[in-house]
Amino acid sequence: MHKNYINDVVHREFIELKNTMENLFLEQWKNPELPCMEKVSSANLVSWLRQNDFQVTIGAHNIPTSFIAKSKPKVSGPNIGIIAEYDALPGLGNEATPKRKGTSKLAGHGCGHNHIGPANSGAAIIAAKVCKNLNIAGNISVIGCPAEEILWGKIALLNNGAFSDLDCILTSHGDYQNGSMVRPCQSVVAGELIFEGKSGHGGNVSEINALTAVESLIQSVQQKIKPNFPQILFRHVIRQGGMIPTITPEESRVWYATRGFDFNEVQAAYNAIIDISRNLSSELKIEFHHQFISETRGYLPNEILGKELFKALEQVGPPKWSTKDLIFMEKLVAELEPGKPMTLDKKIGYYDKDVDYFGQDDGEVSWRIPLGRLNWAYPLEVPIHHWAWTALSGNKASNAGPLMVSEALALTIVNLLSNPELIEKSQKELMQKTEGIIIGSPRLGAFKTLTQFPKLFWEGTWRE
């Protein structure tokens, strides 16, 4: 079938869907929900997919806010997976204005997942329509993945078999470059450490102080562990430390994450934190409890998929920002970096050099199933996981990027299903890159809490 004809058919379907997709970008943004609490966000996507003839299973694999949608179950041909994300971040609520103007909401889309869910699902809908009209064999599956922001959802789904019938996977994300991303990102290991002391009046000197244990641990990590792992980032937040200084807290909690590009080093660094926590609890005569959350390897690039994604992106072209879009982004940059010009990638590229500093839970999946990713650009001066990213995500100025990748993803799906030998090549590439590497089941914690009592997780009172 002539390539230009397929491009034109995909583009026509994209134009038909474009307004609905933009409405969903905003609808998702208006309803930011914490990881594993994404009831409205997942329901919006499920409803849209069902309206477009996808057969949807909600609460897939005992994860209430997950779903799996299939275009043509029980047909021959490859099965291409599309990842949908839709969770938001705590504390990053902001109005869609180029100033810090918080909201009363618990969360905000400071990572652009209000775009990822609709853009990726839209790509699947477009591709399914084109494949049906052109009699192209194969199935397209949208995997609704909660809790990406805590690097949990895809690992839970992976362990429960949600990806087992997929031949390859495609996805997208906001970034600072428009292009096909064929380079690794960070591995991450994370969990929560709980120290239990004795509560009492703050006027007395307490030798069994849970907060002292957390403070000592943080100092020990900086002074004793960090020098032994110079390539590893240590990140923490105190989850419980008491309410008022007149009460010695009975319990204190700290959430630790280690990050880096060597998975084994990241694991070793995290394990060192657990060891020193046990030693401290013994020294201070305090009870210690470790609650694991998740671990993920960094993204394993797949060049076959990466090149196909870039070919599609070349047909679609870079984001089509309006003058009004650019003015909004310039105002936002001026608020963040007064006097500095805006740095915005207006081209497209194939990025297979260097590394990305972020971590994503689909990294773990990519070591088992070929995975390709397209990214779209925000201004370099707008930090990811920041109120300004939330502000931009709620403004129409942010739509051009995810619209670009949605059309390119749809075109890639059709091209791959039209040429299934490319999918086979991507699988062979994965086998070659992982040959001799032992890849066991990834560790995962908090399953009962996050699937049954997610509010307790976010209150910092969960126990498993």
C-alpha positions as CSV (number, residue, x, y, z in Angstrom):
1,M,0.0,0.0,0.0
2,H,1.4,3.4,-0.9
3,K,3.0,5.2,2.0
4,N,1.5,8.6,1.2
5,Y,-2.0,7.2,1.0
6,I,-1.6,5.8,4.6
7,N,-0.2,9.1,5.8
8,D,-3.3,10.9,4.3
9,V,-5.8,8.5,5.8
10,V,-4.2,8.7,9.3
11,H,-4.2,12.5,9.0
12,R,-7.9,12.7,8.1
13,E,-8.8,10.5,11.1
14,F,-6.5,12.6,13.3
15,I,-8.3,15.8,12.3
16,E,-11.7,14.2,13.0
17,L,-10.5,13.4,16.6
18,K,-8.4,16.5,17.4
19,N,-11.1,18.6,19.1
20,T,-12.2,15.7,21.3
21,M,-8.6,15.0,22.3
22,E,-8.1,18.6,23.3
23,N,-11.3,18.6,25.3
24,L,-10.0,15.6,27.1
25,F,-6.6,17.2,27.8
26,L,-8.5,19.9,29.7
27,E,-11.0,17.6,31.4
28,Q,-8.2,15.5,32.8
29,W,-6.3,18.6,33.9
30,K,-9.4,19.8,35.8
31,N,-9.6,16.6,37.7
32,P,-6.0,15.9,39.0
33,E,-5.9,12.7,41.1
34,L,-3.2,11.2,43.2
35,P,-1.6,7.8,42.1
36,C,-4.0,4.9,42.6
37,M,-6.9,7.3,43.2
38,E,-7.5,8.2,39.5
39,K,-11.2,7.2,39.4
40,V,-12.4,10.1,37.2
41,S,-9.3,10.2,35.0
42,S,-9.4,6.5,34.1
43,A,-13.2,6.6,33.7
44,N,-12.9,9.4,31.1
45,L,-10.5,7.4,29.0
46,V,-12.5,4.2,29.4
47,S,-15.7,5.9,28.2
48,W,-14.0,7.4,25.2
49,L,-12.4,4.1,24.2
50,R,-15.7,2.3,24.5
51,Q,-17.4,4.9,22.4
52,N,-14.9,4.0,19.7
53,D,-15.6,0.3,19.8
54,F,-12.7,-0.8,22.1
55,Q,-13.6,-3.7,24.4
56,V,-12.5,-2.5,27.9
57,T,-11.8,-4.4,31.1
58,I,-11.8,-2.0,34.0
59,G,-9.9,-2.7,37.3
60,A,-7.6,-5.0,35.3
61,H,-5.5,-7.5,37.3
62,N,-7.0,-6.4,40.6
63,I,-5.8,-2.8,40.3
64,P,-9.0,-0.7,40.5
65,T,-7.9,2.3,38.5
66,S,-6.3,0.3,35.7
67,F,-7.9,-0.8,32.5
68,I,-7.1,-2.8,29.3
69,A,-8.8,-1.8,26.1
70,K,-8.6,-4.0,22.9
71,S,-9.5,-2.9,19.4
72,K,-10.1,-6.4,17.9
73,P,-9.7,-9.2,20.4
74,K,-9.3,-12.7,19.1
75,V,-7.9,-11.7,15.7
76,S,-4.6,-12.8,14.0
77,G,-1.6,-10.6,13.7
78,P,0.6,-8.7,16.1
79,N,-0.7,-7.0,19.3
80,I,0.7,-3.5,19.8
81,G,0.4,-2.0,23.2
82,I,-0.2,1.7,23.9
83,I,0.4,3.0,27.4
84,A,-2.0,5.5,29.0
85,E,-1.0,7.5,32.1
86,Y,-3.3,9.8,34.0
87,D,-2.1,10.3,37.6
88,A,-1.1,13.7,39.0
89,L,1.4,14.9,41.6
90,P,0.7,16.0,45.2
91,G,1.1,19.7,46.1
92,L,1.4,21.0,42.5
93,G,-2.0,22.4,42.0
94,N,-2.0,25.7,40.1
95,E,-4.3,27.7,37.9
96,A,-3.6,27.8,34.1
97,T,-2.0,31.2,34.5
98,P,1.7,32.2,34.1
99,K,2.0,33.0,37.8
100,R,2.1,30.9,41.0
101,K,-1.6,30.7,41.9
102,G,-2.3,27.6,43.8
103,T,-5.7,25.8,44.1
104,S,-7.4,23.9,46.9
105,K,-6.8,20.6,45.1
106,L,-4.5,18.0,46.5
107,A,-2.7,17.4,43.2
108,G,-1.8,19.0,39.9
109,H,-0.6,17.8,36.5
110,G,3.0,18.9,36.9
111,C,4.2,16.1,34.6
112,G,1.6,16.4,31.8
113,H,-0.2,13.1,32.3
114,N,-3.4,14.9,31.4
115,H,-1.9,14.9,27.9
116,I,-0.4,11.4,27.8
117,G,-3.7,9.5,28.5
118,P,-5.8,11.2,25.8
119,A,-2.9,11.5,23.3
120,N,-1.9,7.9,23.5
121,S,-5.5,6.6,23.6
122,G,-6.3,8.9,20.7
123,A,-3.5,7.4,18.7
124,A,-4.9,3.9,19.3
125,I,-8.4,5.0,18.3
126,I,-7.1,6.6,15.0
127,A,-4.9,3.6,14.2
128,A,-7.8,1.1,14.9
129,K,-10.1,3.0,12.5
130,V,-7.5,3.1,9.8
131,C,-6.6,-0.6,10.1
132,K,-10.3,-1.5,10.0
133,N,-10.9,0.5,6.9
134,L,-7.8,-0.8,5.1
135,N,-8.2,-4.4,6.3
136,I,-4.8,-4.4,8.2
137,A,-4.5,-7.4,10.5
138,G,-3.6,-7.1,14.2
139,N,-4.8,-5.8,17.5
140,I,-4.2,-2.6,19.4
141,S,-4.3,-2.7,23.2
142,V,-4.4,0.4,25.4
143,I,-3.1,-0.4,28.9
144,G,-4.4,2.1,31.4
145,C,-1.6,2.5,33.9
146,P,-2.1,4.2,37.3
147,A,0.5,5.5,39.7
148,E,3.4,6.3,37.3
149,E,4.4,9.2,39.5
150,I,5.5,6.7,42.3
151,L,6.9,4.3,39.6
152,W,4.4,1.6,40.7
153,G,1.6,1.0,38.3
154,K,3.3,-0.6,35.4
155,I,5.4,-2.9,37.6
156,A,2.2,-4.1,39.4
157,L,0.6,-4.7,36.0
158,L,3.8,-6.4,34.7
159,N,4.0,-8.8,37.7
160,N,0.3,-9.7,37.2
161,G,0.7,-10.5,33.5
162,A,-0.9,-7.4,31.9
163,F,1.7,-7.1,29.2
164,S,2.2,-10.8,28.5
165,D,0.3,-10.8,25.2
166,L,1.9,-7.7,23.7
167,D,4.5,-7.9,20.9
168,C,5.7,-4.3,21.3
169,I,4.7,-1.1,23.2
170,L,4.6,2.6,22.2
171,T,4.2,5.6,24.4
172,S,5.0,9.3,24.8
173,H,5.9,12.0,27.4
174,G,6.5,15.7,27.7
175,D,10.1,16.7,27.8
176,Y,12.4,19.5,26.4
177,Q,12.9,17.9,23.0
178,N,10.5,16.9,20.2
179,G,11.6,13.5,18.9
180,S,12.1,9.8,19.2
181,M,13.9,9.0,22.4
182,V,16.4,6.1,22.0
183,R,18.5,6.5,25.1
184,P,18.4,5.3,28.7
185,C,17.0,7.0,31.7
186,Q,17.6,6.4,35.4
187,S,16.8,3.3,37.5
188,V,15.0,4.0,40.8
189,V,14.5,2.0,44.0
190,A,12.1,3.4,46.7
191,G,10.5,2.5,50.0
192,E,9.4,3.9,53.3
193,L,11.3,3.5,56.6
194,I,9.3,3.6,59.9
195,F,10.8,4.2,63.3
196,E,8.7,3.6,66.4
197,G,9.5,5.2,69.7
198,K,7.5,6.4,72.7
199,S,5.2,9.4,72.8
200,G,5.4,11.8,75.7
201,H,5.5,15.4,76.9
202,G,8.1,17.5,75.1
203,G,9.3,18.9,78.4
204,N,10.8,15.5,79.3
205,V,14.0,14.2,77.8
206,S,13.1,11.1,75.9
207,E,15.7,8.5,75.0
208,I,13.3,6.7,72.7
209,N,12.5,9.4,70.1
210,A,11.4,8.2,66.7
211,L,12.2,11.5,65.1
212,T,15.8,11.4,66.3
213,A,16.1,8.1,64.4
214,V,14.9,9.7,61.2
215,E,17.2,12.7,61.6
216,S,20.2,10.4,62.4
217,L,19.4,8.3,59.4
218,I,19.4,11.3,57.0
219,Q,22.8,12.4,58.4
220,S,24.2,8.9,58.2
221,V,23.1,8.5,54.6
222,Q,24.8,11.8,53.7
223,Q,28.0,11.1,55.6
224,K,28.5,7.4,55.5
225,I,26.6,6.0,52.5
226,K,26.6,8.7,49.9
227,P,30.5,8.9,49.6
228,N,30.5,5.1,48.7
229,F,28.1,5.7,45.8
230,P,29.2,8.9,44.1
231,Q,27.1,8.2,41.0
232,I,23.9,7.6,42.9
233,L,21.3,10.3,43.8
234,F,19.8,9.9,47.3
235,R,16.3,11.6,47.6
236,H,14.1,11.6,50.7
237,V,11.1,13.2,52.3
238,I,10.0,13.0,55.9
239,R,6.4,11.6,55.9
240,Q,5.7,11.7,59.6
241,G,7.7,13.6,62.1
242,G,5.2,14.6,64.7
243,M,2.5,17.3,64.8
244,I,3.6,19.7,67.5
245,P,6.9,20.1,69.5
246,T,5.2,19.5,72.8
247,I,4.7,15.9,72.0
248,T,7.6,13.5,71.3
249,P,6.3,11.6,68.3
250,E,5.6,7.9,68.7
251,E,6.3,7.2,65.1
252,S,8.4,8.9,62.3
253,R,8.6,7.9,58.7
254,V,11.0,8.8,55.8
255,W,10.4,7.9,52.2
256,Y,13.8,7.2,50.4
257,A,14.6,6.8,46.7
258,T,17.9,6.0,45.2
259,R,18.5,6.9,41.5
260,G,21.2,6.3,38.9
261,F,22.0,4.7,35.6
262,D,23.5,1.4,37.0
263,F,20.6,-0.7,38.3
264,N,22.8,-2.9,40.5
265,E,24.4,0.2,42.1
266,V,21.0,1.8,42.7
267,Q,19.9,-1.4,44.4
268,A,23.1,-1.6,46.5
269,A,22.7,2.0,47.6
270,Y,19.1,1.4,48.7
271,N,20.0,-1.8,50.6
272,A,22.7,0.2,52.4
273,I,20.1,2.6,53.7
274,I,18.1,-0.4,55.0
275,D,21.2,-1.8,56.8
276,I,22.1,1.4,58.5
277,S,18.4,1.9,59.5
278,R,18.5,-1.4,61.3
279,N,21.7,-0.5,63.0
280,L,20.4,2.8,64.2
281,S,17.2,1.3,65.5
282,S,19.3,-1.1,67.6
283,E,21.5,1.6,68.9
284,L,18.6,3.9,69.8
285,K,16.4,1.1,71.1
286,I,13.7,1.9,68.6
287,E,11.6,-0.5,66.6
288,F,12.2,-0.4,62.8
289,H,9.9,-1.4,60.0
290,H,10.7,-1.3,56.2
291,Q,7.9,-0.9,53.7
292,F,9.1,-1.4,50.1
293,I,7.3,0.5,47.3
294,S,8.9,-0.3,44.0
295,E,12.0,-0.6,41.8
296,T,12.5,-0.1,38.1
297,R,15.4,-0.3,35.7
298,G,16.0,2.5,33.4
299,Y,14.6,2.5,29.9
300,L,16.2,0.0,27.5
301,P,16.2,1.7,24.0
302,N,15.0,-0.1,21.0
303,E,16.4,1.3,17.7
304,I,14.0,-0.5,15.4
305,L,11.0,1.1,17.1
306,G,12.8,4.3,17.6
307,K,13.6,4.7,13.9
308,E,10.0,3.9,12.9
309,L,8.7,6.5,15.3
310,F,11.0,9.1,13.9
311,K,10.0,8.3,10.3
312,A,6.4,8.9,11.3
313,L,7.4,12.1,13.1
314,E,9.1,13.3,10.0
315,Q,5.7,12.9,8.1
316,V,3.8,14.8,10.9
317,G,6.3,17.6,11.5
318,P,7.1,19.6,14.6
319,P,4.4,21.0,17.0
320,K,2.2,23.7,15.4
321,W,2.2,26.3,18.1
322,S,0.2,29.5,17.5
323,T,1.4,33.0,18.2
324,K,-0.9,33.0,21.2
325,D,0.7,29.8,22.5
326,L,4.2,31.1,22.3
327,I,3.2,34.4,24.1
328,F,1.8,32.4,27.0
329,M,4.9,30.3,27.3
330,E,7.1,33.4,27.1
331,K,5.1,35.0,30.0
332,L,5.6,31.9,32.0
333,V,9.3,31.8,31.4
334,A,9.5,35.5,32.3
335,E,7.9,34.7,35.6
336,L,10.4,31.9,36.3
337,E,13.5,33.4,34.9
338,P,13.1,37.2,34.6
339,G,15.1,38.7,31.8
340,K,16.0,35.4,30.2
341,P,14.7,34.5,26.7
342,M,12.6,31.4,26.2
343,T,14.4,28.2,25.0
344,L,11.9,26.0,23.1
345,D,12.8,23.2,20.7
346,K,10.9,23.8,17.5
347,K,12.4,21.0,15.5
348,I,12.2,17.2,15.6
349,G,15.1,14.8,16.2
350,Y,16.3,11.3,16.7
351,Y,17.9,11.2,20.1
352,D,20.2,8.1,20.7
353,K,23.1,9.9,22.5
354,D,23.5,10.8,26.1
355,V,21.0,9.9,28.9
356,D,17.7,11.3,30.4
357,Y,17.7,12.2,34.1
358,F,14.2,11.1,34.8
359,G,13.0,7.5,35.8
360,Q,9.8,5.8,34.5
361,D,8.2,2.5,35.5
362,D,7.9,1.5,31.8
363,G,11.7,1.2,32.0
364,E,11.2,-2.2,33.7
365,V,8.8,-3.2,31.0
366,S,11.2,-2.3,28.3
367,W,13.6,-5.0,29.3
368,R,11.0,-7.6,28.5
369,I,9.0,-6.2,25.6
370,P,10.3,-3.8,22.9
371,L,9.3,-0.3,23.8
372,G,9.5,3.0,21.8
373,R,8.9,6.5,23.0
374,L,8.1,9.9,21.5
375,N,8.6,13.1,23.5
376,W,7.3,16.6,22.9
377,A,8.9,19.8,24.1
378,Y,8.1,22.3,26.8
379,P,10.3,25.4,27.3
380,L,13.6,24.5,28.9
381,E,13.0,27.0,31.7
382,V,9.8,25.3,32.9
383,P,10.8,22.6,35.4
384,I,9.2,19.2,35.3
385,H,7.4,18.4,38.6
386,H,6.8,22.1,39.2
387,W,3.7,24.4,39.5
388,A,4.7,26.0,36.2
389,W,4.4,22.7,34.4
390,T,0.9,22.4,35.9
391,A,0.0,25.9,34.7
392,L,1.2,25.2,31.2
393,S,-0.5,21.8,31.1
394,G,-3.8,23.5,31.7
395,N,-3.4,26.0,29.0
396,K,-4.1,25.4,25.3
397,A,-0.4,26.5,24.6
398,S,0.6,23.0,25.8
399,N,-1.6,21.1,23.3
400,A,0.5,21.2,20.1
401,G,3.2,18.8,21.4
402,P,0.9,15.9,22.5
403,L,-1.2,16.4,19.3
404,M,2.0,15.9,17.3
405,V,3.0,12.7,19.0
406,S,-0.6,11.4,18.9
407,E,-0.7,11.5,15.1
408,A,2.9,10.2,14.8
409,L,2.0,7.3,17.2
410,A,-1.1,6.4,15.2
411,L,0.9,6.4,12.0
412,T,3.6,4.2,13.5
413,I,1.0,1.7,14.7
414,V,-0.4,1.4,11.2
415,N,3.0,1.1,9.6
416,L,4.1,-1.6,12.1
417,L,0.9,-3.6,11.6
418,S,1.4,-3.3,7.9
419,N,5.0,-4.5,8.2
420,P,5.0,-7.0,11.1
421,E,8.5,-8.1,10.2
422,L,9.6,-4.8,11.9
423,I,8.0,-5.9,15.1
424,E,9.9,-9.2,14.9
425,K,13.2,-7.3,14.3
426,S,12.5,-5.2,17.4
427,Q,12.0,-8.4,19.4
428,K,15.3,-9.8,18.1
429,E,17.1,-6.5,19.1
430,L,15.7,-6.8,22.6
431,M,16.9,-10.5,22.8
432,Q,20.4,-9.5,21.7
433,K,20.6,-6.6,24.2
434,T,19.5,-8.7,27.1
435,E,21.4,-11.9,26.3
436,G,23.2,-13.2,29.3
437,I,21.5,-10.8,31.7
438,I,19.4,-12.4,34.5
439,I,16.1,-10.5,34.7
440,G,13.9,-11.7,37.5
441,S,10.5,-10.5,38.7
442,P,10.8,-6.9,39.8
443,R,10.2,-6.2,43.5
444,L,7.0,-4.4,44.4
445,G,5.4,-3.4,47.7
446,A,2.3,-1.7,49.0
447,F,-0.1,-3.7,46.7
448,K,-2.8,-4.2,49.3
449,T,-2.6,-0.6,50.4
450,L,-2.6,1.1,47.0
451,T,-5.3,-1.1,45.6
452,Q,-7.6,-1.1,48.6
453,F,-6.7,1.8,50.9
454,P,-4.7,4.4,48.7
455,K,-5.8,7.2,51.0
456,L,-3.8,5.7,53.8
457,F,-0.7,5.7,51.6
458,W,-1.1,9.4,50.9
459,E,-1.8,10.2,54.5
460,G,1.4,8.4,55.5
461,T,-0.3,6.0,57.8
462,W,-0.2,2.8,55.7
463,R,1.1,-0.5,57.1
464,E,2.0,-3.7,55.2
